Amino acid sequence: MSEADEDEALTADVLGERYGIVVQVVEPVHMGTDTINRRVLTEDGARLFVKEYHSDADVEAARTAWDMSEYCRAARLPVPRIWPDLNGNLITIAEGSAWAVVDEAPGRVTTSAMTVELAEHIGTVMGRMHRVLAAYPMPRRVQQSRWRTGTVDDALAQADRVLTKALWQGHENPERLRADLDQRREDLHEHVHRLRDHLPSELVEQALHADFTRTNLVVLADAVTGVIDFRGASGMPAWELGRAAFDPRTVATSPQWDACALAMVSAYHAENPSLPSADVRACARAALLYTLFSFYGATTSEYDLHPEAETDLKRYWSEKQTTIRRLLNSLPDIEDAFADLLPDAGPARGF
């Protein structure tokens, strides 16, 4: 029996025994680093997405994430339904792994640049989600906030470790990576303290999706049809908003990136007006700081990705480098635009 046949048989056995689902077709999905993913067509025509967690996964954290997902779906957000197993569990344990089964949302995940219309709808969905999750109990998992509290020295040391790892792994273009990391070190030295000086002294914290990125949004035309892969963590809405509004896949490739960001933030604020305007306006700085402290994508071998996913991650690293430059150059204009949008946020306080 081939590896593909074995995988199909395993999936069919788990879904049959744990969910009472009769499987007709199993298709591997080469995306994600934390789970093994499959699309399934059932005998009665249902289209499902099946996630198998790696053996070292934090199952309790995953249960919280799926509970949060169902909480948002109950609030009529575009979140696919998770199937409970025959015992009513959102996650089932089978064959030594944790499994989850959800409906497949119409549309597809795309990483091309956002349109202004899509950015606006993403802002609407995120604003509603943050408003709903403000009443959700704070998850045990806490979203890292190195962008706000980490030291520059630690980030510089991380850059050194990344280069060492890349050389050990036989990086295909070490000189390009070395230049990227040299530029990152310079930016960390020059900009972090000034960027932090003008953040609000306190930022709201609450339950968040915590991975609300383009790869976790299913879209059809210019609308979000499915928010997937909740991480489920306590964190700052300003960070999650900024990360989405200044998506490197858009900032680095679209002449409309600033219009997309403004449309998303405006739609977000309309749906979640209770988040302080100072937090909303801080999202651009939060996004820039987060990107400066993130080295995800600089190396890829450790993730054991499918070639297509590995190519996408390498491109994402390059797009983050471009995003840093564009945000540094445009931050005063962006914050002036936010001040016009949010007049109660106070005057811009400089770079």
Order of alpha helices (4+ residues) and beta strands (2+ residues): alpha-beta-beta-beta-alpha-beta-beta-beta-alpha-alpha-alpha-alpha-beta-beta-beta-beta-alpha-alpha-alpha-alpha-alpha-alpha
